[in-house]
Amino acid sequence: MELQIGKWGNSLAVRLPAQLVKELGVSEGSWVNAEVLGDHMLRIEPRQKPMDRSTFVAQLRALHQHMPATQAIDKDELDRY
């Protein structure tokens, strides 16, 4: 896919066609990671969306259910270290 580089203020920009936007799953305001892979090669991939608090808590609870139970350690034992 050929893309044209244009001017945007003091920077250069690439306009993404609608089909590419759809394939990447991005929209206006999305962030992407760009990496130079070698001579004249660029890789662009969508940056993962930050996790909201409720999703984080749900994943943490699910992880906790699968953690093995261990023997309790009292404070005196911890103080030895």
OpenMM code with the backbone's topology and positions (N, CA, C; nanometers):
from openmm import Vec3, app, unit

residues = "MET GLU LEU GLN ILE GLY LYS TRP GLY ASN SER LEU ALA VAL ARG LEU PRO ALA GLN LEU VAL LYS GLU LEU GLY VAL SER GLU GLY SER TRP VAL ASN ALA GLU VAL LEU GLY ASP HIS MET LEU ARG ILE GLU PRO ARG GLN LYS PRO MET ASP ARG SER THR PHE VAL ALA GLN LEU ARG ALA LEU HIS GLN HIS MET PRO ALA THR GLN ALA ILE ASP LYS ASP GLU LEU ASP ARG TYR".split()
positions = [
    Vec3(0.0859, -0.1164, 0.0000),
    Vec3(0.0000, 0.0000, 0.0000),
    Vec3(0.0909, 0.1232, 0.0000),
    Vec3(0.0736, 0.2095, -0.0939),
    Vec3(0.1512, 0.3337, -0.1002),
    Vec3(0.0786, 0.4431, -0.0241),
    Vec3(0.1541, 0.5135, 0.0602),
    Vec3(0.0994, 0.6240, 0.1370),
    Vec3(0.1840, 0.7470, 0.1104),
    Vec3(0.1205, 0.8618, 0.1017),
    Vec3(0.1922, 0.9864, 0.0757),
    Vec3(0.2226, 1.0578, 0.2069),
    Vec3(0.3427, 1.1114, 0.2167),
    Vec3(0.3826, 1.1894, 0.3328),
    Vec3(0.3466, 1.3347, 0.3077),
    Vec3(0.2810, 1.3983, 0.4042),
    Vec3(0.2403, 1.5379, 0.3922),
    Vec3(0.2945, 1.6201, 0.5081),
    Vec3(0.2744, 1.7475, 0.5023),
    Vec3(0.3205, 1.8408, 0.6050),
    Vec3(0.2078, 1.8618, 0.7059),
    Vec3(0.2433, 1.8617, 0.8339),
    Vec3(0.1465, 1.8895, 0.9401),
    Vec3(0.2186, 1.9785, 1.0400),
    Vec3(0.1986, 2.1077, 1.0311),
    Vec3(0.2739, 2.2032, 1.1123),
    Vec3(0.4198, 2.1971, 1.0727),
    Vec3(0.5083, 2.1794, 1.1707),
    Vec3(0.6510, 2.1644, 1.1432),
    Vec3(0.6918, 2.0184, 1.1256),
    Vec3(0.5961, 1.9272, 1.1309),
    Vec3(0.6247, 1.7840, 1.1219),
    Vec3(0.5759, 1.7280, 0.9899),
    Vec3(0.6129, 1.6033, 0.9659),
    Vec3(0.5608, 1.5301, 0.8514),
    Vec3(0.4608, 1.4281, 0.9021),
    Vec3(0.3627, 1.3952, 0.8205),
    Vec3(0.2579, 1.3028, 0.8633),
    Vec3(0.2205, 1.2100, 0.7489),
    Vec3(0.1677, 1.0938, 0.7852),
    Vec3(0.1164, 0.9977, 0.6881),
    Vec3(-0.0324, 0.9834, 0.7135),
    Vec3(-0.1115, 0.9979, 0.6102),
    Vec3(-0.2566, 0.9805, 0.6215),
    Vec3(-0.2883, 0.8328, 0.6022),
    Vec3(-0.3643, 0.7748, 0.6956),
    Vec3(-0.3990, 0.6333, 0.6879),
    Vec3(-0.5342, 0.6167, 0.6194),
    Vec3(-0.5397, 0.5387, 0.5135),
    Vec3(-0.6680, 0.5134, 0.4462),
    Vec3(-0.7646, 0.4396, 0.5387),
    Vec3(-0.8932, 0.4560, 0.5127),
    Vec3(-0.9978, 0.3977, 0.5978),
    Vec3(-0.9808, 0.2468, 0.6145),
    Vec3(-0.9456, 0.1759, 0.5084),
    Vec3(-0.9306, 0.0305, 0.5172),
    Vec3(-0.8184, -0.0076, 0.6138),
    Vec3(-0.7068, 0.0660, 0.6100),
    Vec3(-0.5960, 0.0386, 0.7002),
    Vec3(-0.6341, 0.0697, 0.8450),
    Vec3(-0.7067, 0.1785, 0.8639),
    Vec3(-0.7552, 0.2156, 0.9977),
    Vec3(-0.8426, 0.1042, 1.0537),
    Vec3(-0.9272, 0.0491, 0.9693),
    Vec3(-1.0161, -0.0591, 1.0119),
    Vec3(-0.9360, -0.1834, 1.0477),
    Vec3(-0.8364, -0.2178, 0.9655),
    Vec3(-0.7550, -0.3363, 0.9911),
    Vec3(-0.6726, -0.3214, 1.1194),
    Vec3(-0.6229, -0.2017, 1.1463),
    Vec3(-0.5437, -0.1776, 1.2676),
    Vec3(-0.6321, -0.1662, 1.3916),
    Vec3(-0.7592, -0.1348, 1.3720),
    Vec3(-0.8498, -0.1177, 1.4854),
    Vec3(-0.8237, 0.0109, 1.5617),
    Vec3(-0.7847, 0.1157, 1.4903),
    Vec3(-0.7573, 0.2445, 1.5536),
    Vec3(-0.8611, 0.3467, 1.5110),
    Vec3(-0.8617, 0.4588, 1.5807),
    Vec3(-0.9506, 0.5687, 1.5461),
    Vec3(-0.8780, 0.6987, 1.5793),
    Vec3(-0.9402, 0.8104, 1.5494),
    Vec3(-0.8781, 0.9393, 1.5788),
    Vec3(-0.8477, 0.9478, 1.7282),
    Vec3(-0.7265, 0.9889, 1.7614),
    Vec3(-0.6853, 0.9981, 1.9002),
    Vec3(-0.6147, 0.8735, 1.9524),
    Vec3(-0.6201, 0.7637, 1.8752),
    Vec3(-0.5496, 0.6420, 1.9157),
    Vec3(-0.3990, 0.6645, 1.9113),
    Vec3(-0.3270, 0.5857, 1.9883),
    Vec3(-0.1816, 0.5890, 1.9867),
    Vec3(-0.1307, 0.4625, 1.9207),
    Vec3(-0.0193, 0.4742, 1.8500),
    Vec3(0.0446, 0.3590, 1.7890),
    Vec3(0.1921, 0.3586, 1.8272),
    Vec3(0.2528, 0.2423, 1.8245),
    Vec3(0.3968, 0.2292, 1.8423),
    Vec3(0.4592, 0.2147, 1.7046),
    Vec3(0.5669, 0.2869, 1.6799),
    Vec3(0.6387, 0.2770, 1.5535),
    Vec3(0.7812, 0.2340, 1.5832),
    Vec3(0.8329, 0.1439, 1.4999),
    Vec3(0.9673, 0.0907, 1.5204),
    Vec3(1.0370, 0.0805, 1.3857),
    Vec3(1.1598, 0.1315, 1.3802),
    Vec3(1.2403, 0.1171, 1.2594),
    Vec3(1.3015, -0.0221, 1.2632),
    Vec3(1.2741, -0.1028, 1.1594),
    Vec3(1.3195, -0.2413, 1.1567),
    Vec3(1.4514, -0.2597, 1.0824),
    Vec3(1.4935, -0.1621, 1.0130),
    Vec3(1.6170, -0.1734, 0.9354),
    Vec3(1.6179, -0.0659, 0.8297),
    Vec3(1.6953, -0.0873, 0.7278),
    Vec3(1.7038, 0.0100, 0.6193),
    Vec3(1.5679, 0.0309, 0.5534),
    Vec3(1.5140, 0.1485, 0.5708),
    Vec3(1.3911, 0.1910, 0.5023),
    Vec3(1.2690, 0.1051, 0.5367),
    Vec3(1.2653, 0.0489, 0.6573),
    Vec3(1.1485, -0.0292, 0.6975),
    Vec3(1.0945, 0.0246, 0.8293),
    Vec3(0.9632, 0.0363, 0.8371),
    Vec3(0.8963, 0.0891, 0.9543),
    Vec3(0.7819, -0.0040, 0.9903),
    Vec3(0.7705, -0.0383, 1.1163),
    Vec3(0.6578, -0.1206, 1.1635),
    Vec3(0.5706, -0.0328, 1.2517),
    Vec3(0.4406, -0.0347, 1.2264),
    Vec3(0.3446, 0.0418, 1.3057),
    Vec3(0.2413, -0.0558, 1.3605),
    Vec3(0.2202, -0.0495, 1.4918),
    Vec3(0.1191, -0.1355, 1.5524),
    Vec3(0.0423, -0.0553, 1.6570),
    Vec3(-0.0852, -0.0852, 1.6740),
    Vec3(-0.1648, -0.0124, 1.7730),
    Vec3(-0.1106, -0.0359, 1.9125),
    Vec3(-0.1098, 0.0690, 1.9929),
    Vec3(-0.0712, 0.0553, 2.1330),
    Vec3(-0.1919, 0.0046, 2.2090),
    Vec3(-0.1670, -0.0855, 2.3027),
    Vec3(-0.2788, -0.1386, 2.3800),
    Vec3(-0.3415, -0.0283, 2.4635),
    Vec3(-0.4713, -0.0356, 2.4743),
    Vec3(-0.5432, 0.0628, 2.5549),
    Vec3(-0.5121, 0.0395, 2.7014),
    Vec3(-0.4977, 0.1467, 2.7778),
    Vec3(-0.4734, 0.1272, 2.9212),
    Vec3(-0.5922, 0.0583, 2.9869),
    Vec3(-0.5642, -0.0235, 3.0843),
    Vec3(-0.6685, -0.0994, 3.1528),
    Vec3(-0.7390, -0.0101, 3.2545),
    Vec3(-0.8708, -0.0151, 3.2569),
    Vec3(-0.9418, 0.0620, 3.3584),
    Vec3(-0.9413, -0.0155, 3.4905),
    Vec3(-0.9748, 0.0517, 3.5961),
    Vec3(-0.9641, -0.0052, 3.7308),
    Vec3(-1.0498, -0.1298, 3.7482),
    Vec3(-1.1733, -0.1287, 3.7000),
    Vec3(-1.2613, -0.2442, 3.7206),
    Vec3(-1.2092, -0.3675, 3.6461),
    Vec3(-1.1533, -0.3492, 3.5276),
    Vec3(-1.0949, -0.4613, 3.4529),
    Vec3(-0.9737, -0.5159, 3.5264),
    Vec3(-0.8899, -0.4257, 3.5787),
    Vec3(-0.7721, -0.4677, 3.6541),
    Vec3(-0.8121, -0.5501, 3.7763),
    Vec3(-0.9107, -0.5026, 3.8518),
    Vec3(-0.9550, -0.5726, 3.9723),
    Vec3(-1.0132, -0.7095, 3.9354),
    Vec3(-1.0904, -0.7166, 3.8281),
    Vec3(-1.1487, -0.8443, 3.7860),
    Vec3(-1.0385, -0.9440, 3.7480),
    Vec3(-0.9364, -0.8983, 3.6760),
    Vec3(-0.8266, -0.9871, 3.6383),
    Vec3(-0.7455, -1.0301, 3.7603),
    Vec3(-0.7275, -0.9394, 3.8546),
    Vec3(-0.6550, -0.9713, 3.9771),
    Vec3(-0.7298, -1.0755, 4.0592),
    Vec3(-0.8609, -1.0616, 4.0689),
    Vec3(-0.9413, -1.1592, 4.1434),
    Vec3(-0.9375, -1.2961, 4.0765),
    Vec3(-0.9453, -1.2977, 3.9436),
    Vec3(-0.9386, -1.4250, 3.8715),
    Vec3(-0.8028, -1.4909, 3.8922),
    Vec3(-0.6964, -1.4139, 3.8908),
    Vec3(-0.5625, -1.4667, 3.9146),
    Vec3(-0.5509, -1.5218, 4.0570),
    Vec3(-0.6076, -1.4506, 4.1521),
    Vec3(-0.6002, -1.4919, 4.2928),
    Vec3(-0.6669, -1.6270, 4.3152),
    Vec3(-0.7738, -1.6549, 4.2419),
    Vec3(-0.8450, -1.7821, 4.2574),
    Vec3(-0.7589, -1.9006, 4.2147),
    Vec3(-0.6632, -1.8780, 4.1269),
    Vec3(-0.5803, -1.9869, 4.0750),
    Vec3(-0.4458, -1.9982, 4.1456),
    Vec3(-0.4209, -1.9111, 4.2408),
    Vec3(-0.2935, -1.9164, 4.3138),
    Vec3(-0.3011, -2.0244, 4.4205),
    Vec3(-0.1938, -2.0998, 4.4368),
    Vec3(-0.1971, -2.2053, 4.5389),
    Vec3(-0.1933, -2.1449, 4.6798),
    Vec3(-0.2604, -2.2098, 4.7690),
    Vec3(-0.2586, -2.1659, 4.9088),
    Vec3(-0.1257, -2.2055, 4.9709),
    Vec3(-0.0716, -2.1190, 5.0536),
    Vec3(0.0545, -2.1487, 5.1209),
    Vec3(0.0342, -2.1403, 5.2709),
    Vec3(0.1320, -2.1872, 5.3426),
    Vec3(0.1243, -2.1835, 5.4886),
    Vec3(0.1401, -2.0388, 5.5349),
    Vec3(0.0628, -2.0003, 5.6327),
    Vec3(0.0694, -1.8644, 5.6862),
    Vec3(0.2032, -1.8407, 5.7550),
    Vec3(0.2518, -1.7190, 5.7458),
    Vec3(0.3770, -1.6792, 5.8111),
    Vec3(0.3425, -1.5703, 5.9116),
    Vec3(0.3877, -1.5873, 6.0354),
    Vec3(0.3565, -1.4855, 6.1356),
    Vec3(0.4646, -1.3762, 6.1359),
    Vec3(0.4354, -1.2678, 6.2023),
    Vec3(0.5238, -1.1509, 6.2028),
    Vec3(0.6606, -1.1810, 6.2630),
    Vec3(0.6650, -1.2618, 6.3681),
    Vec3(0.7915, -1.2970, 6.4327),
    Vec3(0.8857, -1.3693, 6.3342),
    Vec3(0.8275, -1.4542, 6.2535),
    Vec3(0.9083, -1.5268, 6.1559),
    Vec3(0.9638, -1.4316, 6.0503),
    Vec3(0.8828, -1.3340, 6.0084),
    Vec3(0.9301, -1.2364, 5.9107),
    Vec3(1.0425, -1.1496, 5.9672),
    Vec3(1.0351, -1.1182, 6.0967),
    Vec3(1.1364, -1.0336, 6.1589),
    Vec3(1.2734, -1.0981, 6.1612),
    Vec3(1.2802, -1.2302, 6.1492),
    Vec3(1.4105, -1.2984, 6.1489),
    Vec3(1.4901, -1.2667, 6.0231),
    Vec3(1.4260, -1.2224, 5.9209),
    Vec3(1.4934, -1.1939, 5.7937),
    Vec3(1.5157, -1.0478, 5.7847),
] * unit.nanometer
topology = app.Topology()
chain = topology.addChain("A")
for resn in residues:
    res = topology.addResidue(resn, chain)
    for name in ("N", "CA", "C"):
        topology.addAtom(name, app.Element.getBySymbol(name[0]), res)
